Amino acid sequence: MLARSWTAERTTRGNRQGAAQLQNWLPRLLAEEATSLQLGRYQQQPEDLAEQLPRIERIQAWLHLARSVLELPELDRLFGEMNKLAQLAETDISDEVLEARVQQALTVFQSRAWKTLLRL
């Protein structure tokens, strides 16, 4: 990674994208991921939430790593709520877990930071 040999054969477009400032493209990426997550669907079908675990984990990673460049209200709270959602998605299904998934999906969906992401 330090030798940056991975950049040797990039196209012009790849070089341009690689030079872009994080704060310019990350909010759009997170908005696309948030929209694709379709939290409303998992309030209706909480048993299927585990299929979205990779997307949830991507969102979590970016929320954690890019705190200093993201300008979202209540970002830390959203990060914590996404952690809870990921834990519930990994938990074996029971009636209590399904209800907790519904409530947690609703909590994330109604958060100020999530609503802001969906509007980007």
PDB file as gemmi writes it, atoms N, CA and C in Angstrom:
CRYST1    1.000    1.000    1.000  90.00  90.00  90.00 P 1                      
ATOM      1  N   MET A   1       0.817  -1.190   0.000  1.00  0.00           N  
ATOM      2  CA  MET A   1       0.000   0.000   0.000  1.00  0.00           C  
ATOM      3  C   MET A   1       0.866   1.260   0.000  1.00  0.00           C  
ATOM      4  N   LEU A   2       1.916   1.266   0.789  1.00  0.00           N  
ATOM      5  CA  LEU A   2       2.740   2.468   0.879  1.00  0.00           C  
ATOM      6  C   LEU A   2       3.488   2.759  -0.415  1.00  0.00           C  
ATOM      7  N   ALA A   3       3.827   1.719  -1.175  1.00  0.00           N  
ATOM      8  CA  ALA A   3       4.533   1.918  -2.440  1.00  0.00           C  
ATOM      9  C   ALA A   3       3.614   2.517  -3.500  1.00  0.00           C  
ATOM     10  N   ARG A   4       2.306   2.471  -3.257  1.00  0.00           N  
ATOM     11  CA  ARG A   4       1.285   3.021  -4.157  1.00  0.00           C  
ATOM     12  C   ARG A   4       1.340   2.413  -5.552  1.00  0.00           C  
ATOM     13  N   SER A   5       1.835   1.174  -5.649  1.00  0.00           N  
ATOM     14  CA  SER A   5       1.877   0.504  -6.949  1.00  0.00           C  
ATOM     15  C   SER A   5       0.474   0.250  -7.487  1.00  0.00           C  
ATOM     16  N   TRP A   6      -0.513   0.255  -6.628  1.00  0.00           N  
ATOM     17  CA  TRP A   6      -1.891   0.044  -7.056  1.00  0.00           C  
ATOM     18  C   TRP A   6      -2.410   1.203  -7.899  1.00  0.00           C  
ATOM     19  N   THR A   7      -1.715   2.342  -7.899  1.00  0.00           N  
ATOM     20  CA  THR A   7      -2.148   3.478  -8.710  1.00  0.00           C  
ATOM     21  C   THR A   7      -1.465   3.521 -10.069  1.00  0.00           C  
ATOM     22  N   ALA A   8      -0.518   2.630 -10.316  1.00  0.00           N  
ATOM     23  CA  ALA A   8       0.316   2.693 -11.527  1.00  0.00           C  
ATOM     24  C   ALA A   8      -0.484   2.583 -12.818  1.00  0.00           C  
ATOM     25  N   GLU A   9      -1.475   1.723 -12.869  1.00  0.00           N  
ATOM     26  CA  GLU A   9      -2.195   1.480 -14.123  1.00  0.00           C  
ATOM     27  C   GLU A   9      -3.613   2.032 -14.119  1.00  0.00           C  
ATOM     28  N   ARG A  10      -3.846   3.034 -13.295  1.00  0.00           N  
ATOM     29  CA  ARG A  10      -5.184   3.636 -13.272  1.00  0.00           C  
ATOM     30  C   ARG A  10      -5.412   4.465 -14.516  1.00  0.00           C  
ATOM     31  N   THR A  11      -6.658   4.529 -14.924  1.00  0.00           N  
ATOM     32  CA  THR A  11      -7.039   5.377 -16.048  1.00  0.00           C  
ATOM     33  C   THR A  11      -7.079   6.831 -15.599  1.00  0.00           C  
ATOM     34  N   THR A  12      -7.269   7.720 -16.552  1.00  0.00           N  
ATOM     35  CA  THR A  12      -7.375   9.147 -16.227  1.00  0.00           C  
ATOM     36  C   THR A  12      -8.554   9.383 -15.289  1.00  0.00           C  
ATOM     37  N   ARG A  13      -9.649   8.701 -15.576  1.00  0.00           N  
ATOM     38  CA  ARG A  13     -10.829   8.842 -14.724  1.00  0.00           C  
ATOM     39  C   ARG A  13     -10.517   8.353 -13.312  1.00  0.00           C  
ATOM     40  N   GLY A  14      -9.817   7.230 -13.212  1.00  0.00           N  
ATOM     41  CA  GLY A  14      -9.439   6.701 -11.904  1.00  0.00           C  
ATOM     42  C   GLY A  14      -8.549   7.652 -11.140  1.00  0.00           C  
ATOM     43  N   ASN A  15      -7.613   8.286 -11.835  1.00  0.00           N  
ATOM     44  CA  ASN A  15      -6.749   9.275 -11.176  1.00  0.00           C  
ATOM     45  C   ASN A  15      -7.543  10.476 -10.697  1.00  0.00           C  
ATOM     46  N   ARG A  16      -8.500  10.918 -11.514  1.00  0.00           N  
ATOM     47  CA  ARG A  16      -9.337  12.060 -11.136  1.00  0.00           C  
ATOM     48  C   ARG A  16     -10.180  11.703  -9.910  1.00  0.00           C  
ATOM     49  N   GLN A  17     -10.758  10.510  -9.925  1.00  0.00           N  
ATOM     50  CA  GLN A  17     -11.571  10.096  -8.782  1.00  0.00           C  
ATOM     51  C   GLN A  17     -10.714   9.914  -7.535  1.00  0.00           C  
ATOM     52  N   GLY A  18      -9.507   9.396  -7.725  1.00  0.00           N  
ATOM     53  CA  GLY A  18      -8.617   9.195  -6.591  1.00  0.00           C  
ATOM     54  C   GLY A  18      -8.160  10.501  -5.962  1.00  0.00           C  
ATOM     55  N   ALA A  19      -8.141  11.551  -6.739  1.00  0.00           N  
ATOM     56  CA  ALA A  19      -7.706  12.855  -6.229  1.00  0.00           C  
ATOM     57  C   ALA A  19      -8.841  13.655  -5.606  1.00  0.00           C  
ATOM     58  N   ALA A  20     -10.070  13.193  -5.771  1.00  0.00           N  
ATOM     59  CA  ALA A  20     -11.226  13.931  -5.243  1.00  0.00           C  
ATOM     60  C   ALA A  20     -11.179  13.986  -3.716  1.00  0.00           C  
ATOM     61  N   GLN A  21     -11.603  15.092  -3.173  1.00  0.00           N  
ATOM     62  CA  GLN A  21     -11.649  15.267  -1.727  1.00  0.00           C  
ATOM     63  C   GLN A  21     -12.746  14.390  -1.135  1.00  0.00           C  
ATOM     64  N   LEU A  22     -12.448  13.780  -0.009  1.00  0.00           N  
ATOM     65  CA  LEU A  22     -13.372  12.874   0.663  1.00  0.00           C  
ATOM     66  C   LEU A  22     -14.725  13.530   0.916  1.00  0.00           C  
ATOM     67  N   GLN A  23     -14.709  14.769   1.383  1.00  0.00           N  
ATOM     68  CA  GLN A  23     -15.972  15.438   1.701  1.00  0.00           C  
ATOM     69  C   GLN A  23     -16.812  15.738   0.463  1.00  0.00           C  
ATOM     70  N   ASN A  24     -16.222  15.613  -0.728  1.00  0.00           N  
ATOM     71  CA  ASN A  24     -16.980  15.853  -1.955  1.00  0.00           C  
ATOM     72  C   ASN A  24     -17.789  14.632  -2.395  1.00  0.00           C  
ATOM     73  N   TRP A  25     -17.267  13.431  -2.181  1.00  0.00           N  
ATOM     74  CA  TRP A  25     -17.968  12.251  -2.684  1.00  0.00           C  
ATOM     75  C   TRP A  25     -18.573  11.375  -1.600  1.00  0.00           C  
ATOM     76  N   LEU A  26     -18.063  11.435  -0.381  1.00  0.00           N  
ATOM     77  CA  LEU A  26     -18.566  10.552   0.679  1.00  0.00           C  
ATOM     78  C   LEU A  26     -20.035  10.793   1.031  1.00  0.00           C  
ATOM     79  N   PRO A  27     -20.489  12.025   1.190  1.00  0.00           N  
ATOM     80  CA  PRO A  27     -21.914  12.206   1.502  1.00  0.00           C  
ATOM     81  C   PRO A  27     -22.828  11.591   0.446  1.00  0.00           C  
ATOM     82  N   ARG A  28     -22.457  11.702  -0.816  1.00  0.00           N  
ATOM     83  CA  ARG A  28     -23.279  11.119  -1.885  1.00  0.00           C  
ATOM     84  C   ARG A  28     -23.277   9.595  -1.809  1.00  0.00           C  
ATOM     85  N   LEU A  29     -22.102   9.011  -1.544  1.00  0.00           N  
ATOM     86  CA  LEU A  29     -22.007   7.560  -1.396  1.00  0.00           C  
ATOM     87  C   LEU A  29     -22.883   7.078  -0.244  1.00  0.00           C  
ATOM     88  N   LEU A  30     -22.803   7.762   0.892  1.00  0.00           N  
ATOM     89  CA  LEU A  30     -23.617   7.380   2.039  1.00  0.00           C  
ATOM     90  C   LEU A  30     -25.110   7.560   1.762  1.00  0.00           C  
ATOM     91  N   ALA A  31     -25.460   8.588   1.022  1.00  0.00           N  
ATOM     92  CA  ALA A  31     -26.865   8.796   0.659  1.00  0.00           C  
ATOM     93  C   ALA A  31     -27.372   7.646  -0.202  1.00  0.00           C  
ATOM     94  N   GLU A  32     -26.551   7.208  -1.147  1.00  0.00           N  
ATOM     95  CA  GLU A  32     -26.935   6.076  -1.999  1.00  0.00           C  
ATOM     96  C   GLU A  32     -27.082   4.803  -1.173  1.00  0.00           C  
ATOM     97  N   GLU A  33     -26.152   4.574  -0.258  1.00  0.00           N  
ATOM     98  CA  GLU A  33     -26.233   3.387   0.605  1.00  0.00           C  
ATOM     99  C   GLU A  33     -27.467   3.452   1.506  1.00  0.00           C  
ATOM    100  N   ALA A  34     -27.749   4.623   2.060  1.00  0.00           N  
ATOM    101  CA  ALA A  34     -28.908   4.788   2.936  1.00  0.00           C  
ATOM    102  C   ALA A  34     -30.206   4.526   2.178  1.00  0.00           C  
ATOM    103  N   THR A  35     -30.286   5.043   0.969  1.00  0.00           N  
ATOM    104  CA  THR A  35     -31.473   4.823   0.143  1.00  0.00           C  
ATOM    105  C   THR A  35     -31.618   3.342  -0.201  1.00  0.00           C  
ATOM    106  N   SER A  36     -30.511   2.704  -0.541  1.00  0.00           N  
ATOM    107  CA  SER A  36     -30.534   1.291  -0.920  1.00  0.00           C  
ATOM    108  C   SER A  36     -30.855   0.377   0.256  1.00  0.00           C  
ATOM    109  N   LEU A  37     -30.573   0.831   1.464  1.00  0.00           N  
ATOM    110  CA  LEU A  37     -30.857   0.011   2.641  1.00  0.00           C  
ATOM    111  C   LEU A  37     -32.352  -0.223   2.824  1.00  0.00           C  
ATOM    112  N   GLN A  38     -33.172   0.698   2.422  1.00  0.00           N  
ATOM    113  CA  GLN A  38     -34.632   0.568   2.474  1.00  0.00           C  
ATOM    114  C   GLN A  38     -35.136   0.176   3.870  1.00  0.00           C  
ATOM    115  N   LEU A  39     -34.823   0.992   4.846  1.00  0.00           N  
ATOM    116  CA  LEU A  39     -35.203   0.678   6.220  1.00  0.00           C  
ATOM    117  C   LEU A  39     -36.701   0.492   6.398  1.00  0.00           C  
ATOM    118  N   GLY A  40     -37.502   1.191   5.621  1.00  0.00           N  
ATOM    119  CA  GLY A  40     -38.952   1.016   5.712  1.00  0.00           C  
ATOM    120  C   GLY A  40     -39.379  -0.417   5.435  1.00  0.00           C  
ATOM    121  N   ARG A  41     -38.712  -1.031   4.491  1.00  0.00           N  
ATOM    122  CA  ARG A  41     -39.027  -2.432   4.153  1.00  0.00           C  
ATOM    123  C   ARG A  41     -38.764  -3.353   5.338  1.00  0.00           C  
ATOM    124  N   TYR A  42     -37.681  -3.087   6.067  1.00  0.00           N  
ATOM    125  CA  TYR A  42     -37.309  -3.970   7.171  1.00  0.00           C  
ATOM    126  C   TYR A  42     -38.093  -3.687   8.436  1.00  0.00           C  
ATOM    127  N   GLN A  43     -38.880  -2.627   8.436  1.00  0.00           N  
ATOM    128  CA  GLN A  43     -39.851  -2.444   9.507  1.00  0.00           C  
ATOM    129  C   GLN A  43     -41.029  -3.385   9.270  1.00  0.00           C  
ATOM    130  N   GLN A  44     -41.284  -3.699   7.990  1.00  0.00           N  
ATOM    131  CA  GLN A  44     -42.369  -4.619   7.625  1.00  0.00           C  
ATOM    132  C   GLN A  44     -41.901  -6.069   7.586  1.00  0.00           C  
ATOM    133  N   GLN A  45     -40.632  -6.281   7.202  1.00  0.00           N  
ATOM    134  CA  GLN A  45     -40.071  -7.631   7.082  1.00  0.00           C  
ATOM    135  C   GLN A  45     -38.762  -7.733   7.867  1.00  0.00           C  
ATOM    136  N   PRO A  46     -38.825  -7.658   9.185  1.00  0.00           N  
ATOM    137  CA  PRO A  46     -37.597  -7.646   9.982  1.00  0.00           C  
ATOM    138  C   PRO A  46     -36.791  -8.940   9.885  1.00  0.00           C  
ATOM    139  N   GLU A  47     -37.429 -10.015   9.495  1.00  0.00           N  
ATOM    140  CA  GLU A  47     -36.716 -11.293   9.379  1.00  0.00           C  
ATOM    141  C   GLU A  47     -35.675 -11.281   8.262  1.00  0.00           C  
ATOM    142  N   ASP A  48     -35.790 -10.352   7.327  1.00  0.00           N  
ATOM    143  CA  ASP A  48     -34.858 -10.280   6.199  1.00  0.00           C  
ATOM    144  C   ASP A  48     -33.712  -9.291   6.413  1.00  0.00           C  
ATOM    145  N   LEU A  49     -33.627  -8.671   7.580  1.00  0.00           N  
ATOM    146  CA  LEU A  49     -32.633  -7.630   7.815  1.00  0.00           C  
ATOM    147  C   LEU A  49     -31.199  -8.130   7.654  1.00  0.00           C  
ATOM    148  N   ALA A  50     -30.944  -9.373   7.986  1.00  0.00           N  
ATOM    149  CA  ALA A  50     -29.576  -9.910   7.918  1.00  0.00           C  
ATOM    150  C   ALA A  50     -29.005  -9.840   6.504  1.00  0.00           C  
ATOM    151  N   GLU A  51     -29.858  -9.859   5.486  1.00  0.00           N  
ATOM    152  CA  GLU A  51     -29.351  -9.772   4.110  1.00  0.00           C  
ATOM    153  C   GLU A  51     -28.715  -8.414   3.823  1.00  0.00           C  
ATOM    154  N   GLN A  52     -29.007  -7.418   4.628  1.00  0.00           N  
ATOM    155  CA  GLN A  52     -28.443  -6.086   4.446  1.00  0.00           C  
ATOM    156  C   GLN A  52     -27.227  -5.827   5.336  1.00  0.00           C  
ATOM    157  N   LEU A  53     -26.757  -6.851   6.033  1.00  0.00           N  
ATOM    158  CA  LEU A  53     -25.633  -6.672   6.938  1.00  0.00           C  
ATOM    159  C   LEU A  53     -24.387  -6.101   6.252  1.00  0.00           C  
ATOM    160  N   PRO A  54     -24.008  -6.550   5.057  1.00  0.00           N  
ATOM    161  CA  PRO A  54     -22.842  -5.930   4.411  1.00  0.00           C  
ATOM    162  C   PRO A  54     -23.014  -4.423   4.172  1.00  0.00           C  
ATOM    163  N   ARG A  55     -24.193  -4.008   3.777  1.00  0.00           N  
ATOM    164  CA  ARG A  55     -24.452  -2.583   3.547  1.00  0.00           C  
ATOM    165  C   ARG A  55     -24.417  -1.818   4.874  1.00  0.00           C  
ATOM    166  N   ILE A  56     -25.014  -2.385   5.900  1.00  0.00           N  
ATOM    167  CA  ILE A  56     -25.001  -1.754   7.222  1.00  0.00           C  
ATOM    168  C   ILE A  56     -23.565  -1.581   7.704  1.00  0.00           C  
ATOM    169  N   GLU A  57     -22.747  -2.610   7.499  1.00  0.00           N  
ATOM    170  CA  GLU A  57     -21.348  -2.542   7.929  1.00  0.00           C  
ATOM    171  C   GLU A  57     -20.558  -1.510   7.132  1.00  0.00           C  
ATOM    172  N   ARG A  58     -20.848  -1.356   5.844  1.00  0.00           N  
ATOM    173  CA  ARG A  58     -20.184  -0.304   5.052  1.00  0.00           C  
ATOM    174  C   ARG A  58     -20.539   1.077   5.586  1.00  0.00           C  
ATOM    175  N   ILE A  59     -21.814   1.278   5.857  1.00  0.00           N  
ATOM    176  CA  ILE A  59     -22.252   2.568   6.393  1.00  0.00           C  
ATOM    177  C   ILE A  59     -21.578   2.825   7.738  1.00  0.00           C  
ATOM    178  N   GLN A  60     -21.546   1.817   8.593  1.00  0.00           N  
ATOM    179  CA  GLN A  60     -20.894   1.961   9.894  1.00  0.00           C  
ATOM    180  C   GLN A  60     -19.426   2.351   9.738  1.00  0.00           C  
ATOM    181  N   ALA A  61     -18.733   1.669   8.854  1.00  0.00           N  
ATOM    182  CA  ALA A  61     -17.303   1.931   8.668  1.00  0.00           C  
ATOM    183  C   ALA A  61     -17.069   3.373   8.246  1.00  0.00           C  
ATOM    184  N   TRP A  62     -17.849   3.849   7.277  1.00  0.00           N  
ATOM    185  CA  TRP A  62     -17.664   5.224   6.813  1.00  0.00           C  
ATOM    186  C   TRP A  62     -18.070   6.241   7.871  1.00  0.00           C  
ATOM    187  N   LEU A  63     -19.130   5.951   8.606  1.00  0.00           N  
ATOM    188  CA  LEU A  63     -19.536   6.876   9.667  1.00  0.00           C  
ATOM    189  C   LEU A  63     -18.442   6.996  10.726  1.00  0.00           C  
ATOM    190  N   HIS A  64     -17.792   5.887  11.011  1.00  0.00           N  
ATOM    191  CA  HIS A  64     -16.736   5.890  12.020  1.00  0.00           C  
ATOM    192  C   HIS A  64     -15.463   6.564  11.517  1.00  0.00           C  
ATOM    193  N   LEU A  65     -15.039   6.201  10.317  1.00  0.00           N  
ATOM    194  CA  LEU A  65     -13.754   6.676   9.805  1.00  0.00           C  
ATOM    195  C   LEU A  65     -13.776   8.119   9.322  1.00  0.00           C  
ATOM    196  N   ALA A  66     -14.917   8.608   8.917  1.00  0.00           N  
ATOM    197  CA  ALA A  66     -14.977   9.936   8.310  1.00  0.00           C  
ATOM    198  C   ALA A  66     -15.717  10.952   9.175  1.00  0.00           C  
ATOM    199  N   ARG A  67     -15.707  10.753  10.458  1.00  0.00           N  
ATOM    200  CA  ARG A  67     -16.395  11.678  11.363  1.00  0.00           C  
ATOM    201  C   ARG A  67     -15.960  13.125  11.171  1.00  0.00           C  
ATOM    202  N   SER A  68     -14.684  13.320  10.913  1.00  0.00           N  
ATOM    203  CA  SER A  68     -14.169  14.691  10.856  1.00  0.00           C  
ATOM    204  C   SER A  68     -14.581  15.440   9.586  1.00  0.00           C  
ATOM    205  N   VAL A  69     -14.998  14.721   8.550  1.00  0.00           N  
ATOM    206  CA  VAL A  69     -15.357  15.410   7.306  1.00  0.00           C  
ATOM    207  C   VAL A  69     -16.857  15.404   7.025  1.00  0.00           C  
ATOM    208  N   LEU A  70     -17.601  14.578   7.714  1.00  0.00           N  
ATOM    209  CA  LEU A  70     -19.053  14.541   7.502  1.00  0.00           C  
ATOM    210  C   LEU A  70     -19.727  15.612   8.335  1.00  0.00           C  
ATOM    211  N   GLU A  71     -20.596  16.356   7.709  1.00  0.00           N  
ATOM    212  CA  GLU A  71     -21.345  17.392   8.415  1.00  0.00           C  
ATOM    213  C   GLU A  71     -22.797  16.959   8.521  1.00  0.00           C  
ATOM    214  N   LEU A  72     -23.031  16.027   9.445  1.00  0.00           N  
ATOM    215  CA  LEU A  72     -24.375  15.514   9.687  1.00  0.00           C  
ATOM    216  C   LEU A  72     -24.754  15.801  11.135  1.00  0.00           C  
ATOM    217  N   PRO A  73     -26.002  16.184  11.376  1.00  0.00           N  
ATOM    218  CA  PRO A  73     -26.430  16.391  12.762  1.00  0.00           C  
ATOM    219  C   PRO A  73     -26.483  15.050  13.487  1.00  0.00           C  
ATOM    220  N   GLU A  74     -26.086  15.042  14.726  1.00  0.00           N  
ATOM    221  CA  GLU A  74     -26.180  13.848  15.575  1.00  0.00           C  
ATOM    222  C   GLU A  74     -25.491  12.632  14.935  1.00  0.00           C  
ATOM    223  N   LEU A  75     -24.330  12.845  14.353  1.00  0.00           N  
ATOM    224  CA  LEU A  75     -23.595  11.775  13.675  1.00  0.00           C  
ATOM    225  C   LEU A  75     -23.216  10.647  14.625  1.00  0.00           C  
ATOM    226  N   ASP A  76     -22.754  10.986  15.820  1.00  0.00           N  
ATOM    227  CA  ASP A  76     -22.369   9.955  16.778  1.00  0.00           C  
ATOM    228  C   ASP A  76     -23.567   9.107  17.202  1.00  0.00           C  
ATOM    229  N   ARG A  77     -24.700   9.748  17.348  1.00  0.00           N  
ATOM    230  CA  ARG A  77     -25.910   9.010  17.707  1.00  0.00           C  
ATOM    231  C   ARG A  77     -26.293   8.037  16.596  1.00  0.00           C  
ATOM    232  N   LEU A  78     -26.215   8.491  15.347  1.00  0.00           N  
ATOM    233  CA  LEU A  78     -26.519   7.600  14.221  1.00  0.00           C  
ATOM    234  C   LEU A  78     -25.560   6.420  14.202  1.00  0.00           C  
ATOM    235  N   PHE A  79     -24.281   6.669  14.444  1.00  0.00           N  
ATOM    236  CA  PHE A  79     -23.299   5.594  14.487  1.00  0.00           C  
ATOM    237  C   PHE A  79     -23.682   4.558  15.549  1.00  0.00           C  
ATOM    238  N   GLY A  80     -24.054   5.014  16.728  1.00  0.00           N  
ATOM    239  CA  GLY A  80     -24.470   4.099  17.792  1.00  0.00           C  
ATOM    240  C   GLY A  80     -25.720   3.315  17.435  1.00  0.00           C  
ATOM    241  N   GLU A  81     -26.683   3.980  16.825  1.00  0.00           N  
ATOM    242  CA  GLU A  81     -27.921   3.308  16.439  1.00  0.00           C  
ATOM    243  C   GLU A  81     -27.676   2.286  15.323  1.00  0.00           C  
ATOM    244  N   MET A  82     -26.759   2.617  14.413  1.00  0.00           N  
ATOM    245  CA  MET A  82     -26.400   1.652  13.358  1.00  0.00           C  
ATOM    246  C   MET A  82     -25.700   0.437  13.957  1.00  0.00           C  
ATOM    247  N   ASN A  83     -24.888   0.642  15.002  1.00  0.00           N  
ATOM    248  CA  ASN A  83     -24.250  -0.483  15.685  1.00  0.00           C  
ATOM    249  C   ASN A  83     -25.297  -1.412  16.283  1.00  0.00           C  
ATOM    250  N   LYS A  84     -26.311  -0.838  16.908  1.00  0.00           N  
ATOM    251  CA  LYS A  84     -27.388  -1.648  17.487  1.00  0.00           C  
ATOM    252  C   LYS A  84     -28.129  -2.413  16.392  1.00  0.00           C  
ATOM    253  N   LEU A  85     -28.373  -1.756  15.264  1.00  0.00           N  
ATOM    254  CA  LEU A  85     -29.064  -2.409  14.155  1.00  0.00           C  
ATOM    255  C   LEU A  85     -28.239  -3.580  13.625  1.00  0.00           C  
ATOM    256  N   ALA A  86     -26.936  -3.392  13.508  1.00  0.00           N  
ATOM    257  CA  ALA A  86     -26.059  -4.467  13.032  1.00  0.00           C  
ATOM    258  C   ALA A  86     -26.073  -5.646  14.003  1.00  0.00           C  
ATOM    259  N   GLN A  87     -26.040  -5.366  15.288  1.00  0.00           N  
ATOM    260  CA  GLN A  87     -26.079  -6.439  16.283  1.00  0.00           C  
ATOM    261  C   GLN A  87     -27.380  -7.229  16.176  1.00  0.00           C  
ATOM    262  N   LEU A  88     -28.482  -6.529  16.001  1.00  0.00           N  
ATOM    263  CA  LEU A  88     -29.768  -7.205  15.868  1.00  0.00           C  
ATOM    264  C   LEU A  88     -29.839  -8.018  14.580  1.00  0.00           C  
ATOM    265  N   ALA A  89     -29.225  -7.521  13.511  1.00  0.00           N  
ATOM    266  CA  ALA A  89     -29.225  -8.252  12.239  1.00  0.00           C  
ATOM    267  C   ALA A  89     -28.436  -9.552  12.357  1.00  0.00           C  
ATOM    268  N   GLU A  90     -27.439  -9.575  13.237  1.00  0.00           N  
ATOM    269  CA  GLU A  90     -26.616 -10.777  13.435  1.00  0.00           C  
ATOM    270  C   GLU A  90     -27.233 -11.759  14.409  1.00  0.00           C  
ATOM    271  N   THR A  91     -28.209 -11.321  15.184  1.00  0.00           N  
ATOM    272  CA  THR A  91     -28.822 -12.149  16.218  1.00  0.00           C  
ATOM    273  C   THR A  91     -29.816 -13.133  15.609  1.00  0.00           C  
ATOM    274  N   ASP A  92     -29.827 -14.356  16.152  1.00  0.00           N  
ATOM    275  CA  ASP A  92     -30.793 -15.355  15.693  1.00  0.00           C  
ATOM    276  C   ASP A  92     -32.214 -14.855  15.892  1.00  0.00           C  
ATOM    277  N   ILE A  93     -33.072 -15.237  14.979  1.00  0.00           N  
ATOM    278  CA  ILE A  93     -34.446 -14.733  14.967  1.00  0.00           C  
ATOM    279  C   ILE A  93     -35.289 -15.366  16.067  1.00  0.00           C  
ATOM    280  N   SER A  94     -35.983 -14.506  16.781  1.00  0.00           N  
ATOM    281  CA  SER A  94     -37.015 -14.883  17.741  1.00  0.00           C  
ATOM    282  C   SER A  94     -38.052 -13.770  17.705  1.00  0.00           C  
ATOM    283  N   ASP A  95     -39.158 -13.962  18.361  1.00  0.00           N  
ATOM    284  CA  ASP A  95     -40.192 -12.929  18.363  1.00  0.00           C  
ATOM    285  C   ASP A  95     -39.671 -11.622  18.961  1.00  0.00           C  
ATOM    286  N   GLU A  96     -38.884 -11.735  20.043  1.00  0.00           N  
ATOM    287  CA  GLU A  96     -38.341 -10.548  20.689  1.00  0.00           C  
ATOM    288  C   GLU A  96     -37.350  -9.832  19.776  1.00  0.00           C  
ATOM    289  N   VAL A  97     -36.514 -10.605  19.084  1.00  0.00           N  
ATOM    290  CA  VAL A  97     -35.519 -10.016  18.187  1.00  0.00           C  
ATOM    291  C   VAL A  97     -36.206  -9.338  17.011  1.00  0.00           C  
ATOM    292  N   LEU A  98     -37.235  -9.962  16.469  1.00  0.00           N  
ATOM    293  CA  LEU A  98     -37.961  -9.352  15.346  1.00  0.00           C  
ATOM    294  C   LEU A  98     -38.563  -8.018  15.760  1.00  0.00           C  
ATOM    295  N   GLU A  99     -39.152  -7.971  16.947  1.00  0.00           N  
ATOM    296  CA  GLU A  99     -39.735  -6.714  17.436  1.00  0.00           C  
ATOM    297  C   GLU A  99     -38.644  -5.675  17.666  1.00  0.00           C  
ATOM    298  N   ALA A 100     -37.513  -6.112  18.199  1.00  0.00           N  
ATOM    299  CA  ALA A 100     -36.396  -5.182  18.425  1.00  0.00           C  
ATOM    300  C   ALA A 100     -35.850  -4.661  17.096  1.00  0.00           C  
ATOM    301  N   ARG A 101     -35.815  -5.513  16.069  1.00  0.00           N  
ATOM    302  CA  ARG A 101     -35.366  -5.077  14.739  1.00  0.00           C  
ATOM    303  C   ARG A 101     -36.283  -4.009  14.180  1.00  0.00           C  
ATOM    304  N   VAL A 102     -37.579  -4.215  14.329  1.00  0.00           N  
ATOM    305  CA  VAL A 102     -38.552  -3.235  13.839  1.00  0.00           C  
ATOM    306  C   VAL A 102     -38.342  -1.901  14.543  1.00  0.00           C  
ATOM    307  N   GLN A 103     -38.217  -1.942  15.868  1.00  0.00           N  
ATOM    308  CA  GLN A 103     -38.045  -0.715  16.645  1.00  0.00           C  
ATOM    309  C   GLN A 103     -36.733  -0.010  16.310  1.00  0.00           C  
ATOM    310  N   GLN A 104     -35.659  -0.799  16.134  1.00  0.00           N  
ATOM    311  CA  GLN A 104     -34.362  -0.197  15.840  1.00  0.00           C  
ATOM    312  C   GLN A 104     -34.333   0.395  14.429  1.00  0.00           C  
ATOM    313  N   ALA A 105     -34.942  -0.299  13.476  1.00  0.00           N  
ATOM    314  CA  ALA A 105     -35.023   0.249  12.113  1.00  0.00           C  
ATOM    315  C   ALA A 105     -35.798   1.560  12.133  1.00  0.00           C  
ATOM    316  N   LEU A 106     -36.852   1.617  12.919  1.00  0.00           N  
ATOM    317  CA  LEU A 106     -37.636   2.851  13.051  1.00  0.00           C  
ATOM    318  C   LEU A 106     -36.816   3.961  13.715  1.00  0.00           C  
ATOM    319  N   THR A 107     -36.047   3.607  14.734  1.00  0.00           N  
ATOM    320  CA  THR A 107     -35.201   4.588  15.419  1.00  0.00           C  
ATOM    321  C   THR A 107     -34.194   5.196  14.460  1.00  0.00           C  
ATOM    322  N   VAL A 108     -33.534   4.357  13.666  1.00  0.00           N  
ATOM    323  CA  VAL A 108     -32.554   4.853  12.695  1.00  0.00           C  
ATOM    324  C   VAL A 108     -33.255   5.704  11.647  1.00  0.00           C  
ATOM    325  N   PHE A 109     -34.371   5.207  11.131  1.00  0.00           N  
ATOM    326  CA  PHE A 109     -35.115   5.888  10.071  1.00  0.00           C  
ATOM    327  C   PHE A 109     -35.566   7.283  10.502  1.00  0.00           C  
ATOM    328  N   GLN A 110     -35.908   7.438  11.769  1.00  0.00           N  
ATOM    329  CA  GLN A 110     -36.414   8.714  12.262  1.00  0.00           C  
ATOM    330  C   GLN A 110     -35.327   9.650  12.777  1.00  0.00           C  
ATOM    331  N   SER A 111     -34.076   9.204  12.787  1.00  0.00           N  
ATOM    332  CA  SER A 111     -33.013  10.058  13.303  1.00  0.00           C  
ATOM    333  C   SER A 111     -32.736  11.228  12.359  1.00  0.00           C  
ATOM    334  N   ARG A 112     -32.293  12.327  12.924  1.00  0.00           N  
ATOM    335  CA  ARG A 112     -32.021  13.531  12.122  1.00  0.00           C  
ATOM    336  C   ARG A 112     -30.913  13.279  11.107  1.00  0.00           C  
ATOM    337  N   ALA A 113     -29.880  12.569  11.519  1.00  0.00           N  
ATOM    338  CA  ALA A 113     -28.756  12.310  10.612  1.00  0.00           C  
ATOM    339  C   ALA A 113     -29.194  11.443   9.439  1.00  0.00           C  
ATOM    340  N   TRP A 114     -30.027  10.444   9.696  1.00  0.00           N  
ATOM    341  CA  TRP A 114     -30.501   9.562   8.620  1.00  0.00           C  
ATOM    342  C   TRP A 114     -31.367  10.345   7.637  1.00  0.00           C  
ATOM    343  N   LYS A 115     -32.257  11.168   8.158  1.00  0.00           N  
ATOM    344  CA  LYS A 115     -33.106  11.981   7.290  1.00  0.00           C  
ATOM    345  C   LYS A 115     -32.256  12.926   6.437  1.00  0.00           C  
ATOM    346  N   THR A 116     -31.210  13.467   7.033  1.00  0.00           N  
ATOM    347  CA  THR A 116     -30.312  14.342   6.279  1.00  0.00           C  
ATOM    348  C   THR A 116     -29.607  13.556   5.182  1.00  0.00           C  
ATOM    349  N   LEU A 117     -29.147  12.350   5.497  1.00  0.00           N  
ATOM    350  CA  LEU A 117     -28.497  11.507   4.476  1.00  0.00           C  
ATOM    351  C   LEU A 117     -29.421  11.243   3.306  1.00  0.00           C  
ATOM    352  N   LEU A 118     -30.663  10.943   3.589  1.00  0.00           N  
ATOM    353  CA  LEU A 118     -31.618  10.616   2.518  1.00  0.00           C  
ATOM    354  C   LEU A 118     -31.902  11.821   1.624  1.00  0.00           C  
ATOM    355  N   ARG A 119     -31.679  13.022   2.125  1.00  0.00           N  
ATOM    356  CA  ARG A 119     -31.931  14.229   1.330  1.00  0.00           C  
ATOM    357  C   ARG A 119     -30.732  14.681   0.504  1.00  0.00           C  
ATOM    358  N   LEU A 120     -29.566  14.081   0.730  1.00  0.00           N  
ATOM    359  CA  LEU A 120     -28.362  14.511  -0.009  1.00  0.00           C  
ATOM    360  C   LEU A 120     -28.431  14.121  -1.462  1.00  0.00           C  
TER     361      LEU A 120                                                      
END                                                                             
